[in-house]
């Protein structure tokens, strides 16, 4: 690492006084208790892994440390020590503890903050939400040096919202470092990253930890940076383990596997007839501003096919799905047709038959709905429920709540859910119409093993009901689990395969 990332040791700071001290703290969010009776301290030199399942309280814990959430009144105390006087408010913590996670990333999508990558990092240099003025030469140099340190210099002129989720995450870490924080909090830092990017980010976190105290949240103790020396394990908002952690005792490189049982192609219709084409693409070039994101794409989705789309972060997988969903259109000279979709010219009809679930949809679902209302909004493809449901529709919502094991969360505000819990809700919302095609962009991102298996099980049911999947995923060890695979790299289709059923 270069001097662009400076040491965070505060003048006069003691090596044996806690930077953060929690004593019997409860946290209540929108009337729901999310953390219970927490007693914990963060000492200089400690680097923590905060581990737990979806909904265990990991993100709320990090937000409590960062000063974004407060202890419930009369239910515990939180104190900070940055080398001077002890503090119980979070004013200084908000400048010296930086949290990077899904919520910050989603905020850029929600507010349409599509600044160039260098400007995003400069907002950290300025210590503002957005870049508010022209930078001085030394400020721009600092931003460029941080991007170089994180191997992101090739993105410096790219618009932020055009990046893949994994690329965005790494840029926001660069922005966080520009604040020169005393403590860096990373909420599921490797979620949505391909294998190469995960390895690279872990190496970067190891380097950062030499100068900055780091806390990272994970679902399990696998594939973590080697600098982790403490573990805090949460379950339903309670601490169930806290203490020294030896990385050599943790399992490494355990693959996340799943089985999607695509129906035999002979069961999808008359085997003597040629399968019907549902979507047809010819010579499609897709441009995002002045950058060509997809090049000369020719592809078709035929009845009975279930496609897995792979490729590194930034390859064009999301852009391809957005084209299938009708959000993007090919440039002149190419085309996309929907011969297997009824009335595709009507965007609402198209969205009911070609459905879409993605991190961007999750980021853009800003309306404060309950889980039941959110699923119900799928009937009208709206953000928030807009009308009273018919009895048959209400009955279907009850079935989906049971099917996706969401009954206990039905009346919870979706803003109080974990990232993985909300993903389950959005998949349930999408299938209310039993769509002909379901487009999934990293559907397993941010899911613990239990939710991972649950979502996979439900996708099997969705397939059995006649829906076809087109799924972009960075996960490995699954190439035999769809009956078609596609690889995209730098906007080009580099591989098309029919998977053997043997």
C-alpha positions as CSV (number, residue, x, y, z in Angstrom):
1,X,0.0,0.0,0.0
2,X,1.2,3.5,-0.7
3,X,1.1,6.6,1.6
4,X,-2.3,7.4,0.1
5,X,-3.7,5.2,3.0
6,X,-2.3,6.8,6.1
7,X,-1.9,5.5,9.6
8,X,-4.9,6.1,11.9
9,X,-3.3,6.1,15.3
10,X,-4.6,9.1,17.2
11,X,-2.1,11.3,19.1
12,X,-2.0,10.2,22.7
13,X,-4.2,7.1,22.1
14,X,-3.6,4.3,24.6
15,X,-3.0,0.7,23.4
16,X,-5.0,-0.7,26.3
17,X,-8.1,1.5,26.3
18,X,-11.1,0.4,24.2
19,X,-11.9,2.4,21.1
20,X,-15.5,1.3,21.5
21,X,-17.2,0.0,24.6
22,X,-20.7,-1.5,24.8
23,X,-22.3,-2.3,28.1
24,X,-25.6,-4.2,28.1
25,X,-26.9,-2.5,25.0
26,X,-30.3,-3.2,23.3
27,X,-31.2,-1.8,19.9
28,X,-34.8,-1.4,18.7
29,X,-35.5,-0.7,15.0
30,X,-39.0,0.4,14.0
31,X,-40.4,-1.2,17.1
32,X,-38.6,-4.5,16.6
33,X,-35.7,-5.4,18.9
34,X,-32.7,-6.4,16.7
35,X,-29.9,-6.5,19.3
36,X,-30.1,-7.7,22.9
37,X,-27.9,-7.1,26.0
38,X,-24.6,-6.6,24.1
39,X,-21.5,-6.2,26.2
40,X,-18.3,-5.9,24.0
41,X,-15.2,-3.8,23.5
42,X,-12.9,-3.0,20.6
43,X,-9.2,-2.6,21.5
44,X,-6.4,-1.3,19.2
45,X,-4.8,-4.1,17.3
46,X,-8.0,-6.2,17.1
47,X,-9.6,-7.1,13.8
48,X,-13.0,-8.7,14.2
49,X,-15.1,-11.1,12.1
50,X,-18.8,-10.6,12.9
51,X,-20.4,-13.9,12.0
52,X,-24.0,-14.9,11.8
53,X,-26.9,-16.0,9.6
54,X,-29.3,-13.7,7.8
55,X,-31.3,-11.7,10.3
56,X,-28.8,-12.4,13.2
57,X,-28.1,-8.7,13.7
58,X,-24.7,-8.3,12.0
59,X,-25.6,-5.2,10.0
60,X,-27.3,-3.6,13.0
61,X,-24.3,-4.3,15.1
62,X,-22.0,-2.6,12.6
63,X,-24.4,0.4,12.4
64,X,-24.4,0.6,16.2
65,X,-20.6,0.8,16.2
66,X,-20.5,3.4,13.4
67,X,-23.0,5.6,15.3
68,X,-25.8,5.1,12.7
69,X,-28.0,3.4,15.3
70,X,-28.4,4.3,19.0
71,X,-28.8,2.1,22.1
72,X,-32.5,1.9,23.1
73,X,-33.3,4.5,25.9
74,X,-32.4,3.2,29.3
75,X,-31.1,0.0,27.9
76,X,-27.4,0.1,28.0
77,X,-24.5,2.5,27.2
78,X,-22.1,3.0,24.3
79,X,-18.8,4.9,24.8
80,X,-16.0,5.9,22.4
81,X,-12.4,6.7,23.1
82,X,-10.4,8.3,20.3
83,X,-7.4,9.3,22.5
84,X,-8.9,12.3,24.3
85,X,-12.1,12.4,26.4
86,X,-14.6,9.5,26.6
87,X,-17.7,10.2,24.6
88,X,-21.2,8.8,24.7
89,X,-22.5,10.6,21.6
90,X,-21.5,9.5,18.1
91,X,-20.6,12.9,16.6
92,X,-16.8,12.1,16.4
93,X,-17.5,8.4,15.7
94,X,-19.3,9.4,12.5
95,X,-16.1,10.9,11.2
96,X,-13.7,8.3,12.5
97,X,-15.6,5.1,11.9
98,X,-16.5,4.3,8.3
99,X,-19.2,1.7,7.4
100,X,-19.3,0.3,3.9
101,X,-22.1,-2.2,3.0
102,X,-25.3,-2.9,1.0
103,X,-27.2,0.2,2.4
104,X,-24.5,2.7,1.3
105,X,-24.3,1.0,-2.1
106,X,-28.0,0.9,-2.5
107,X,-28.2,4.7,-1.7
108,X,-26.3,5.5,-4.9
109,X,-28.9,3.6,-6.9
110,X,-31.9,5.1,-5.0
111,X,-30.7,8.7,-5.4
112,X,-29.2,8.3,-8.9
113,X,-25.7,9.3,-7.9
114,X,-24.0,8.4,-11.1
115,X,-20.7,10.2,-10.6
116,X,-17.5,9.0,-12.2
117,X,-15.5,6.7,-10.0
118,X,-12.8,9.3,-9.3
119,X,-15.5,11.7,-8.1
120,X,-17.0,9.1,-5.8
121,X,-13.6,8.7,-4.1
122,X,-13.1,12.5,-4.0
123,X,-16.3,12.7,-2.0
124,X,-14.4,10.7,0.6
125,X,-11.4,13.1,0.4
126,X,-13.9,16.0,0.9
127,X,-15.7,14.1,3.6
128,X,-19.0,14.8,2.0
129,X,-21.8,12.6,0.6
130,X,-21.2,13.8,-3.0
131,X,-18.4,15.8,-4.6
132,X,-19.3,19.5,-4.1
133,X,-16.5,21.4,-5.7
134,X,-13.5,21.0,-8.1
135,X,-10.6,19.2,-6.4
136,X,-7.2,20.7,-5.9
137,X,-4.4,18.8,-7.6
138,X,-3.2,17.2,-4.4
139,X,-6.8,16.0,-3.7
140,X,-7.2,14.4,-7.1
141,X,-3.8,12.8,-6.8
142,X,-4.8,11.3,-3.4
143,X,-8.0,9.8,-4.9
144,X,-6.1,8.4,-7.9
145,X,-3.5,6.9,-5.6
146,X,-6.1,5.2,-3.5
147,X,-7.7,3.7,-6.6
148,X,-4.3,2.5,-7.7
149,X,-3.7,0.9,-4.3
150,X,-6.9,-1.1,-4.7
151,X,-6.2,-2.0,-8.3
152,X,-9.1,0.1,-9.5
153,X,-7.3,2.6,-11.7
154,X,-8.9,1.1,-14.8
155,X,-12.3,2.3,-13.5
156,X,-11.4,5.9,-12.6
157,X,-13.4,7.5,-15.5
158,X,-16.4,5.1,-15.5
159,X,-19.8,6.1,-14.2
160,X,-20.5,4.5,-10.8
161,X,-23.9,3.1,-11.7
162,X,-22.6,1.3,-14.8
163,X,-20.3,-0.8,-12.7
164,X,-21.1,-4.3,-11.5
165,X,-22.1,-4.8,-7.9
166,X,-18.7,-6.2,-7.1
167,X,-16.9,-3.3,-8.7
168,X,-19.1,-0.8,-6.9
169,X,-18.3,-2.4,-3.6
170,X,-14.5,-2.0,-4.1
171,X,-14.9,1.6,-5.2
172,X,-16.9,2.4,-2.0
173,X,-14.1,0.8,0.0
174,X,-11.7,3.2,-1.8
175,X,-14.0,6.1,-0.9
176,X,-14.1,5.0,2.7
177,X,-10.3,4.9,2.9
178,X,-10.3,8.5,1.6
179,X,-12.0,9.6,4.8
180,X,-8.9,8.4,6.7
181,X,-10.9,6.6,9.3
182,X,-9.7,5.2,12.6
183,X,-11.9,2.1,12.1
184,X,-13.2,0.5,8.9
185,X,-16.4,-1.6,9.0
186,X,-17.1,-3.8,6.0
187,X,-20.5,-5.4,5.9
188,X,-20.2,-8.7,3.8
189,X,-17.3,-7.3,1.8
190,X,-17.0,-10.2,-0.6
191,X,-20.7,-10.6,-1.4
192,X,-21.2,-10.5,-5.2
193,X,-17.5,-10.8,-6.0
194,X,-16.1,-13.5,-8.3
195,X,-13.3,-15.8,-7.0
196,X,-10.5,-13.6,-8.4
197,X,-12.0,-10.4,-7.0
198,X,-12.6,-12.1,-3.6
199,X,-9.0,-13.2,-3.3
200,X,-7.8,-9.7,-4.4
201,X,-10.0,-7.9,-1.9
202,X,-8.9,-10.2,1.0
203,X,-5.3,-9.3,0.2
204,X,-6.2,-5.6,0.2
205,X,-8.0,-5.9,3.5
206,X,-5.0,-7.5,5.0
207,X,-2.9,-4.6,3.8
208,X,-5.4,-2.0,5.1
209,X,-5.4,-3.7,8.5
210,X,-1.7,-2.8,9.0
211,X,-2.8,0.8,9.5
212,X,-6.5,0.7,10.2
213,X,-8.7,-1.3,12.6
214,X,-11.0,-3.5,10.5
215,X,-14.3,-5.3,11.3
216,X,-15.9,-7.5,8.6
217,X,-19.2,-9.3,8.7
218,X,-19.6,-12.8,7.2
219,X,-22.1,-15.7,7.2
220,X,-19.4,-18.2,8.0
221,X,-15.7,-18.4,8.9
222,X,-14.5,-19.4,5.4
223,X,-12.3,-17.5,2.9
224,X,-11.7,-14.6,5.3
225,X,-8.6,-12.2,5.3
226,X,-5.7,-13.7,7.3
227,X,-5.5,-10.6,9.6
228,X,-8.8,-11.5,11.5
229,X,-7.8,-12.2,15.1
230,X,-11.2,-11.9,16.9
231,X,-14.6,-13.4,16.3
232,X,-18.1,-12.2,17.4
233,X,-20.9,-14.6,16.6
234,X,-24.5,-13.4,16.7
235,X,-27.7,-15.3,16.7
236,X,-31.1,-13.6,16.7
237,X,-29.5,-10.4,18.1
238,X,-27.6,-12.2,20.9
239,X,-23.9,-12.7,21.3
240,X,-23.2,-16.5,21.4
241,X,-19.4,-16.3,21.0
242,X,-16.8,-13.6,21.5
243,X,-13.1,-13.9,21.7
244,X,-9.8,-14.8,20.1
245,X,-9.9,-16.3,16.6
246,X,-7.1,-18.3,15.0
247,X,-7.5,-18.1,11.2
248,X,-5.6,-21.4,10.8
249,X,-8.5,-23.2,12.5
250,X,-11.0,-21.9,10.0
251,X,-12.0,-24.0,6.9
252,X,-10.8,-22.6,3.6
253,X,-12.1,-22.6,0.1
254,X,-15.3,-24.5,0.9
255,X,-17.4,-24.2,-2.3
256,X,-21.0,-23.2,-2.1
257,X,-22.9,-25.7,-4.2
258,X,-26.5,-26.1,-5.1
259,X,-28.7,-28.3,-7.3
260,X,-31.3,-27.0,-9.6
261,X,-33.4,-29.8,-11.0
262,X,-34.2,-28.6,-14.5
263,X,-36.9,-30.8,-16.0
264,X,-35.8,-33.2,-18.8
265,X,-36.2,-31.4,-22.1
266,X,-38.4,-34.3,-23.3
267,X,-41.0,-33.2,-20.7
268,X,-41.4,-29.6,-21.9
269,X,-43.6,-30.3,-24.8
270,X,-44.1,-32.5,-27.9
271,X,-40.7,-34.1,-28.5
272,X,-41.4,-34.5,-32.2
273,X,-42.0,-30.8,-32.7
274,X,-39.3,-28.2,-32.7
275,X,-39.2,-26.4,-29.3
276,X,-40.7,-22.9,-29.4
277,X,-38.4,-19.9,-29.3
278,X,-39.3,-17.6,-26.5
279,X,-36.7,-14.8,-26.9
280,X,-34.5,-14.2,-30.0
281,X,-31.5,-11.9,-30.1
282,X,-29.5,-11.1,-33.3
283,X,-26.3,-9.0,-33.6
284,X,-27.1,-6.9,-30.5
285,X,-24.8,-4.2,-29.5
286,X,-25.7,-2.4,-26.3
287,X,-24.2,0.9,-25.3
288,X,-24.1,2.6,-21.9
289,X,-23.4,6.2,-22.6
290,X,-20.3,6.0,-24.8
291,X,-19.1,2.6,-23.7
292,X,-20.2,-0.6,-25.6
293,X,-21.3,-3.0,-22.9
294,X,-22.3,-5.9,-25.1
295,X,-20.9,-6.7,-28.6
296,X,-22.6,-8.6,-31.4
297,X,-24.7,-10.8,-29.1
298,X,-26.6,-13.5,-30.9
299,X,-28.6,-15.9,-28.7
300,X,-32.0,-17.5,-28.2
301,X,-34.0,-18.9,-25.3
302,X,-35.9,-22.0,-26.4
303,X,-38.6,-23.8,-24.5
304,X,-37.2,-26.1,-21.9
305,X,-33.8,-24.3,-21.5
306,X,-32.5,-23.0,-18.2
307,X,-29.4,-20.8,-18.6
308,X,-26.5,-20.1,-16.2
309,X,-24.6,-17.0,-17.2
310,X,-21.1,-16.7,-15.8
311,X,-18.2,-14.2,-16.1
312,X,-16.1,-11.9,-14.0
313,X,-17.4,-8.8,-12.3
314,X,-18.0,-6.2,-14.9
315,X,-18.2,-8.7,-17.8
316,X,-21.7,-7.6,-19.0
317,X,-23.9,-10.2,-17.2
318,X,-26.3,-7.7,-15.7
319,X,-26.5,-5.7,-18.9
320,X,-27.5,-8.9,-20.8
321,X,-30.3,-9.5,-18.3
322,X,-31.5,-5.9,-18.5
323,X,-31.8,-6.3,-22.3
324,X,-33.9,-9.5,-21.8
325,X,-36.1,-7.5,-19.4
326,X,-36.7,-4.7,-21.9
327,X,-34.8,-2.1,-19.9
328,X,-32.1,-1.8,-22.6
329,X,-32.5,-2.1,-26.4
330,X,-29.9,-3.1,-29.0
331,X,-28.4,-0.3,-31.1
332,X,-29.5,0.0,-34.8
333,X,-28.5,-3.1,-36.8
334,X,-29.4,-5.6,-34.1
335,X,-32.7,-6.7,-32.5
336,X,-34.4,-8.5,-29.7
337,X,-37.7,-10.2,-30.4
338,X,-40.1,-12.0,-28.0
339,X,-42.0,-14.6,-30.1
340,X,-42.9,-16.7,-27.1
341,X,-44.4,-13.7,-25.1
342,X,-47.9,-12.4,-25.5
343,X,-48.2,-8.7,-26.4
344,X,-44.5,-7.9,-25.6
345,X,-45.0,-4.3,-26.9
346,X,-46.9,-3.6,-23.7
347,X,-44.2,-3.1,-21.0
348,X,-46.5,-4.2,-18.1
349,X,-47.5,-7.4,-19.9
350,X,-43.8,-8.1,-20.7
351,X,-42.8,-7.6,-17.1
352,X,-45.4,-10.1,-15.9
353,X,-44.1,-12.8,-18.3
354,X,-40.4,-11.9,-18.1
355,X,-39.8,-11.2,-14.4
356,X,-36.6,-9.9,-12.9
357,X,-34.9,-10.1,-9.4
358,X,-31.6,-8.2,-8.8
359,X,-29.7,-6.2,-6.3
360,X,-30.8,-3.1,-8.2
361,X,-34.4,-4.0,-7.7
362,X,-33.7,-4.5,-4.0
363,X,-32.0,-1.2,-3.8
364,X,-34.8,0.6,-5.6
365,X,-37.6,-0.9,-3.4
366,X,-37.7,2.2,-1.2
367,X,-41.4,2.1,-0.2
368,X,-41.9,1.2,3.6
369,X,-44.0,-1.9,3.0
370,X,-44.6,-4.9,5.2
371,X,-43.4,-8.2,3.9
372,X,-47.0,-9.1,2.9
373,X,-47.6,-5.8,1.1
374,X,-44.3,-6.1,-0.7
375,X,-45.2,-9.5,-2.1
376,X,-48.6,-8.3,-2.9
377,X,-47.1,-5.4,-5.0
378,X,-46.0,-8.0,-7.5
379,X,-49.5,-8.3,-8.9
380,X,-49.2,-4.8,-10.4
381,X,-45.4,-4.7,-10.7
382,X,-45.5,-1.6,-8.4
383,X,-43.3,-0.4,-5.6
384,X,-45.7,-0.8,-2.7
385,X,-49.2,-2.3,-2.6
386,X,-51.6,0.0,-4.6
387,X,-55.0,-1.7,-4.1
388,X,-57.0,-4.2,-2.0
389,X,-56.4,-7.8,-3.1
390,X,-59.1,-10.2,-4.3
391,X,-59.7,-13.2,-2.1
392,X,-57.9,-15.5,-4.5
393,X,-54.9,-13.2,-4.5
394,X,-54.7,-13.0,-0.7
395,X,-54.8,-16.7,-0.6
396,X,-51.9,-16.9,-3.0
397,X,-49.9,-14.5,-0.8
398,X,-50.6,-16.7,2.2
399,X,-49.3,-19.7,0.2
400,X,-46.1,-17.8,-0.8
401,X,-45.5,-16.7,2.8
402,X,-45.6,-20.3,3.8
403,X,-43.6,-21.5,0.8
404,X,-40.7,-19.1,1.4
405,X,-40.9,-19.5,5.2
406,X,-41.9,-15.8,5.8
407,X,-44.9,-16.2,8.0
408,X,-43.2,-14.9,11.1
409,X,-42.0,-11.9,9.1
410,X,-45.3,-11.1,7.3
411,X,-46.1,-7.9,9.2
412,X,-42.5,-6.7,9.5
413,X,-41.4,-3.6,7.6
414,X,-39.1,-4.7,4.9
415,X,-36.6,-2.0,6.0
416,X,-36.0,-4.0,9.2
417,X,-35.1,-7.2,7.3
418,X,-31.6,-8.4,6.7
419,X,-30.3,-8.3,3.1
420,X,-30.8,-12.0,2.6
421,X,-34.3,-12.0,4.1
422,X,-35.4,-9.2,1.8
423,X,-34.0,-11.1,-1.2
424,X,-36.4,-14.0,-0.4
425,X,-39.3,-11.6,-0.2
426,X,-38.5,-10.1,-3.6
427,X,-38.3,-13.6,-5.3
428,X,-41.7,-14.4,-3.8
429,X,-43.0,-11.1,-5.1
430,X,-41.8,-11.9,-8.6
431,X,-43.5,-15.2,-9.0
432,X,-47.1,-14.1,-8.1
433,X,-47.8,-14.2,-11.9
434,X,-46.0,-17.5,-12.5
435,X,-43.9,-15.8,-15.2
436,X,-42.8,-17.6,-18.4
437,X,-39.2,-16.5,-17.8
438,X,-37.5,-15.5,-14.5
439,X,-34.3,-13.4,-14.8
440,X,-32.1,-13.7,-11.7
441,X,-29.1,-11.5,-11.1
442,X,-26.9,-13.0,-8.4
443,X,-29.9,-14.5,-6.5
444,X,-27.6,-16.1,-3.9
445,X,-25.7,-12.9,-3.1
446,X,-25.8,-12.2,0.6
447,X,-27.5,-15.4,1.6
448,X,-26.4,-17.7,4.5
449,X,-26.4,-21.4,3.9
450,X,-30.0,-21.9,5.2
451,X,-31.5,-19.2,3.0
452,X,-29.2,-20.4,0.2
453,X,-30.8,-23.9,0.3
454,X,-34.3,-22.4,0.8
455,X,-34.1,-20.2,-2.3
456,X,-32.7,-23.1,-4.3
457,X,-35.5,-25.3,-3.2
458,X,-38.1,-22.7,-4.2
459,X,-36.4,-22.2,-7.6
460,X,-36.9,-25.9,-8.2
461,X,-40.6,-25.5,-7.5
462,X,-40.7,-22.5,-9.8
463,X,-39.1,-24.6,-12.6
464,X,-41.6,-27.4,-11.9
465,X,-44.4,-25.0,-12.5
466,X,-43.2,-24.2,-16.0
467,X,-41.0,-21.1,-15.5
468,X,-37.6,-21.0,-17.3
469,X,-34.6,-19.5,-15.5
470,X,-31.9,-17.3,-16.9
471,X,-29.5,-16.7,-14.0
472,X,-26.3,-14.7,-13.8
473,X,-24.0,-15.9,-11.0
474,X,-20.4,-15.6,-9.9
475,X,-20.6,-18.9,-8.0
476,X,-18.5,-21.8,-9.1
477,X,-18.9,-25.5,-9.0
478,X,-22.4,-25.5,-10.6
479,X,-21.8,-25.8,-14.3
480,X,-23.7,-29.1,-14.5
481,X,-26.8,-27.8,-12.7
482,X,-28.4,-25.9,-15.6
483,X,-29.0,-27.4,-19.0
484,X,-27.3,-24.5,-20.8
485,X,-24.4,-22.3,-19.9
486,X,-23.1,-19.0,-21.3
487,X,-19.9,-17.2,-20.4
488,X,-19.5,-13.4,-21.0
489,X,-16.3,-11.5,-20.8
490,X,-15.8,-7.9,-21.7
491,X,-19.2,-7.8,-23.3
492,X,-18.6,-10.7,-25.6
493,X,-20.1,-14.2,-25.5
494,X,-17.0,-16.4,-25.1
495,X,-18.8,-19.7,-24.5
496,X,-22.1,-21.3,-25.2
497,X,-22.7,-24.9,-24.0
498,X,-25.4,-27.5,-23.8
499,X,-24.8,-29.3,-20.5
500,X,-24.7,-33.0,-20.6
501,X,-27.3,-34.8,-18.6
502,X,-25.1,-37.8,-17.9
